[in-house]
Amino acid sequence: MEQREVNVVPDKFEVTLEDVLLVARLQSALAVCVYDAQEEAGALLHLRCIVRSTKPIDVTDSTLATELLLLDRCLASLRESAPQAKHLQARIVAHLADAPQAAPVSETMITLVKRYLEDGGVRLLADDIAAGPVRALRFRPSMGWVHTRT
């Protein structure tokens, strides 16, 4: 039986209770992979890291508020869909743009996301942050499996 894939585009999330692969193409972006392996429920949130090369670091309050709102909606949707999922875990995977400002912008976003997840009682796993070629992400929430390749 072939595994069904669901593409998650930037600034969107997908919640699943099924055994599917959530996939994303990370280019100057970060993905938040959340799952409860015991209940086989999970979600993938795909956020863009916008780096403007013509200006200094530009992470505005409205940009960060929008990201937090998406993260909040993603977690609320997961908890509503799988109320029995009590042991959520998350892994952050990021691709850094090829710009000097990319690392500080991404670091700010990642720190904000991590604090929000911690406050929400989500256990954080090791993050995976890399520059270079665009990264293909494949996440299987039912198994807690996260795989990236360039």
Order of alpha helices (4+ residues) and beta strands (2+ residues): beta-beta-beta-beta-beta-alpha-beta-alpha-beta-beta-beta-beta
